[in-house]
Amino acid sequence: MAVVVGASRVTVRRYLEHLADIDQVVRRPRYGGGGRPEVEYRWGSSRG
């Protein structure tokens, strides 16, 4: 995402976190193999 919009990864993460805080995107952990889980963001409200 950072490469597509031409911003740093930190800036993109902060903006996505802001969108999640105001219920514009849904934030969910995504578990893969080993290591730290990734965070997945999807458009939509978490309020159902």
URDAQUI-V606545 format. One line per field, one symbol per residue. phi: phi as a letter, one per 40 degrees, with the letter a starting at -180 (. if undefined). psi: psi as a letter, one per 30 degrees, with the letter a starting at -180 (. if undefined). Layout:
phi = ???
psi = ???
//
This chain:
phi = .ccccgbccccccccccccccbgcbbbbcbcbccgcccbbbbchcccg
psi = eeeefhlleeeeeeeeeeeeeghflkkkkjkbclakllkkkkklkff.
//
